[in-house]
Amino acid sequence: MMEFERINSLKMETEDHYRKRAKSYRTSPEYGKMVSLYPILETSIQDCKDENLVA
C-alpha cells in the first residue's frame, strides 16, 4: 500500500518551472565546461535552438 501512495504523490512541474531550470543550467559553469569539451555538442545545440521540440 505504501508503494501505491508514493506513486500517486508524483507529479510533473509546470512548463515554466522546467524552462527556468533549463535557463539556469545553460548559464552554469558546468554547462560551459561540457560544451567546450565537446564542440560537436555546441553545434548540435545551435542547430536545434529555434526548434519547437514540445508539441
Secondary structure, DSSP 8 states (H G I E B T S, - for coil): -HHHHHHHT-----HHHHHHHHHHHHTSHHHHHHHHH-HHHHHHHHHHTT-----
